[in-house]
């Protein structure tokens, strides 16, 4: 079974029983440490909702331990038998590649366990079993991650990685990384074609063959690199052309800058030995006999070494190899697909040579005549102690015979049972496998492929191939003729002879079909076929045949009504079951001008408040559509009518006083004389807008670029005109605000202004404050954050002694918002003997202390004056 756990808390969310998933495939690789688990299950079960959002699944391995995977991808699809989901997962330890970043460094000489502890610190994983006790210094040349570092540790210590998790029945409790010398071992497992080897495949790759290598060593301290050339004469004779080498460059995976020439040559020769022959990989389908009673010893695991015999292979195959990859089903015990590596091939001559050597060794056993030289005959033994020996011999003979008979009987019985079980299982599985195993044959083009259109669906049929040649069919569709099939237009994948494609009415679709075998090999596509769905028109319907009971709720939309189809003759206003339209019955923007017959809508046909803004399409309401006096205030919801909804409306269509301010949601109005209520937004365009008939003398006037606010009591208060704001004649005061100046005053003899000038060259501007009268500034303190430059000086008579002669406190013109870090002094004149006799100390936001010291001459006057910069 499969356990689903929460991706954040590890809590078990649900369980999938063996009967509820299929096509499961657990793949584990030794050569790249990758591990995946994929399966298909139902998409509409209680557990289905948890197969998402990077949740995790836990499955058992073959020995009772647990393996944890993270859901990476899912694919939902609707098949002929229901809704299903394909789930693709990767082992959770792959997340170590994202756990943290390890900086470049050279580690101390640590054991493998210490290196692993450093790699796993701060992660969810802990170090488990470690088989190596030595120590190594590892150079991490670039930024890496725990997963890559663990693989580097395994390589450096010649160990192999093994990941496992532990649970308490409710959640994962611990995750371990083991570093062991060798995953798997030799358990005496031999497989033979026809017995438990169901198929064997040999792939040979010649693309990487070379006959010589140029070895390049790591960069040394002086920037140079060692270089060697190694070649193989036999490989040149076998693979070369016109006596020329197939040569490549090899750089050892090492950062040892002290590598010697001999070491480089040895590493390059070792690499060349791997590449002078073609790369061969074996893949085999092997029956797992360990579940057969009496054959428990026949098990094999990832990393184990097994022997394979296939005399039907050409040439006959005798192979000893290590299992590098295992692909299995967790619910079907009985068959695995293995990929082999680290193999040793034996020819038939090699096998017979070994057989002859073993036979010669057997023939070397001691002959009967040699035995007689060191023992007695039976008669001689019997005469030596007749009374004792006869009884002892008889007793021993009887017991030995009994033991031999018992052992033989038990062995024969066990062997016969095991042989019978194995034979029955192998025969049974061979038959099942032969039935299930599909031949590697490219499928033919599906025959009799056709498409038939009907109302809102297209039915596609073809002749299905029931043999094992075809695993499934792929059906592609497009509304474009001559389309190219791709994953974006794949609509069906399965093995049936019919498929119904649900589409819309009045559409034409084009289709192509192909068959695919169990190996993913696809056959050729069929020719393109097409079909069209039908649309029911008025000629297809008997007059009066369609009434209310034949129409589903909300089935009649704007698109379904012909222009002018609904008029007075279609509306029964006298029946107690007459149609009453309210807001819920009208689809948003469904009522357009073309849908309504002239004068078809009267007051009796509209429920109060039924017409809202979203029910009316833009420009849908025209005079011709509305009966005189039909629209009353009660019929219109608040803010339902805006300018987009009105095309041309005559006053005769509106009952007096029916459109009040709360009914309007209008951005632009023209030619309206009315009480507009409160105008909250929008745009008013006109020559003059006055607040009252007397606005010219008192009130607000808006005209073109000018805005005025007038008052008879106070004069012309406010004018906005041509880019300036004026406050005029307010208690005889005048003021004006322009883009670069503010001026104000009461008379021509009393005025003030603030003016700012900015030079065109981008240099510092100038702010001018002008007043004919006093300027009073009322502030707690004036401060500046800017650098200041000022003039200062100091002088005094020396005493011939070292120390201050004279000093002065210099106040900044404006207090600083900070304490200056230093004072820079630039003299204009002085008579100091040494410039080092001038000092600026005790700097604060207010100023500093300037002094000179003497000692050069007694009673000499020394002075300094110049500029400071703070």
C-alpha positions, 0 to 999 in steps of 0.5 A: 500500500501507499501512505500519503503524508503532509509535505510540511508536517509529515502527518499521514493524511491517507492510505491507498490500498493495493486495489486502488492503484496500478501501473506502479513503477519503482525505479532505483539506480546505483550509478546516479543514486536517483530513485523515482516512484510513479503510479496511476490511481483514481482522481475522485476518491477521498485520498485523491485531494492529497495527491498534490502540493508537494505532499509525500508518499511512503512505500515499503522496500523489499526488505521491510524498510520504508522509502519516502518520495515527494510528489513532483508532477501529476496528470489528471485525465478523463478516460472511458471508465472514469477520472484518473490521475498519474502521479510522478515522484522523486526520492525525498533525499534529492531535496538535499540539493536545495537544503542549504549552500556550502561555501568553497573551502578546504576541510580538515582531515576528517573521517567520512562520518565527520564530513557527512555530519558537516554536510547534513548539519541543519537538514532533516537528515542524520548520519547512519551507518559509516563503514570507513574509519580513515580520514581525508581532506576534501577541497570544495572548489565552488559553491555546492549543496549537501547532496552533491557533497555527499556524493563527493564524500562517497567518491573520495572514500570509495563508499556507496550511499544508502538512504532510509527513513523510520516511522512510528506508524503515524509519521516519519520520525528519522531520516538516515544517510548510510555510507557503506563499502558495498551495496549488495553482494554475491548471494549465489543467484544464477538466472537462466533463460527459459527458467527465470530469465524472461528476456535479455537486451544488450546495448553497445555504444561505440561513440566514446571510443578513443585510442589515445589521451592527452592528460592535463593536470591541475593548475600549479602555483606558477600557473602552469599545467602538466601534460602527458600523452598516452596511447594504446597500440592494440586499440589503434590497430583495432579502431584507428583509420589510416594509422591515425589515433582517435584522441581526446583530452582528459583532465582528472577530477582533482585539485591537487596542484602538487600532482606529479607527472607519474601520477598524471600518467597513471590516472590518464592510463586508467581512463584510457583503459576504460575508453578503448572498448565500446560501452556495453549495457545489459537489461534483463527481465528476471522472475523473482523466485524468492516469493516461491515456497522453498526458494527464498534463497533466490532473492536478489537486490540492487547492488548484488552480483548475479550470473546469467546464462543464455545459450540461445543468445548469439553468441551464447551468453555467460555473464557475471554482473552487478545490478545497477538499476532495478525497476519493479512493481510494489504490488506485483511480486514476481518480475523485475527489470534490471540493468547490469554493470561491472560485468565480466563476459565469458565465451563458451570456450571460457566456460568449457576451459573452466569446466576442464580445469575443475574436472582435472582437480577432481581427478586428483583425488586419492585413489583406493590403492593409496588409501589401502597403504595407510589402513586395514582391510575389513577382515583385519579390523574384524579380527582385532577385537571381534567381541567389541567391534562386531557390536559397535560396527553393527550399531554404527552401521544401523545408525549410519544407515538410518541417518543416511536414509533420513537425510536422503529422504528429507533432501529428496523430498525438499528438492522435489518440492522446490523443483516442482514449485519452481517449475510450476511458478516459472511455467505459470509466469512464463505463460503470463509474461508471454501473454503480457509481453508485447512484441516490438513492432510498429503499429499499423495505421488504424483502419476505418477511422471516421467522425460523425457530428451531432448536437454539441458532440462529435462521435469518432470510431475506428477498428481496434487492434485487440492484439498486444501490438497496440498498447493504446491509441492517441487522438488529436483534434483541432479547429484548423484544417491541416493541423500538426498533432502535438501534446497541446491538441491531444484529446484522448489516450486509451484502447477503445474503438469509439470516443465522444468529443464534447464541443459546442454547436455550429463548430467544425473539428478536424481529427487524426489518430495513431496507434502506439505500442508498449515500447512507446513506438508510434505508428503513422497517423491516419488521414485527417477526417472532419465533422461539424456539429449542428445548430437548431434554427427556427425552421426546425421547430414546429410552431408553438412546440417550444413553451416554458416547460421545454426550456431549462432555467436561464437557457434563453440568453441574448445570443439565443434570441433573434433580433425583434423576436420578443414582442407584445404578441409573445407576452401574455399579460392576462394569465395568472401565470404570466411571465414576470421578469425580475433582476435575477432572470436577466443575464448581465448585458443581455438586453440589447437594442436588437433584442427588443421589438419596437414599443414592446416593453411597457410598464406592466412587463417590468417588475419594480427595480428589475432594471439594474446597470449590469442588465443593460448593454451599452447604448441598448436603450433607444426611444423606439424600444420604450412605450410612452410613459413606461419608465417610472422611478420605481422601475429603475434601481439606484444608479442603474442608468449611466451615459453608456446605457443611453443612445437616444431618449425622448422626454415622452418616454419618461414619466414626470419626476421619475428620474431623480438624482439617486437614479443617475450614474452619469459622467457627461451631461448636456442640455439639462436644466434640473436639480442635479442633487449631489455631483460626486464625480465626472466632468463638466464642460461649458463656457460659464458655470455660475452658482447663482443668478447674482454670481457676477457680483457675489458667488463663484464663476467658472469661465474658461481659464479663470476661476473667481470667488466674489463677495460683496462684503469683502471684495473679490476674494480669489482669482485663478487666472493664467497660471497665478493665484490672486487674493485681492482686496481682502480687507485691503490686502493683496497677495499673489502666488506664481511659479517662482515667487510669492508677493503680498502687501497692503499698499504701494509703500508697504510690500514684501516678497519671497523669490527663488532664482535657479541658474540655467547652468544647474549651479546653486540657486538663490532664495531672496526674501524682501521686505520694506519693513521689519522681518521678525522670525519666531523660532526655537532655533535655526539649524542647517545641515550644510557645509559652512565657510567663514572668516576667523583669526587669532593672535598673541605674544609668545612666552618662549614656553611650549603651550597655547599662546592665544585662542578664540572661540569661533561660532558658526553662522548657523548652528549645525544639525550635526557635529562636523568631523573636522575643521579645514583652515586656509590662511590668508596671512600669518607669521607663524614659524610652523604651521603645526602651531595652529589648532582647531579643537572642541568642535561642536554643532555651535562652533569650535576653539581656535588657538596658536601655541608658541615656544619658538621665541620669547615675547614675539607676537604671532598671528593667523587669519584666514578661512575655515570650512566646517 
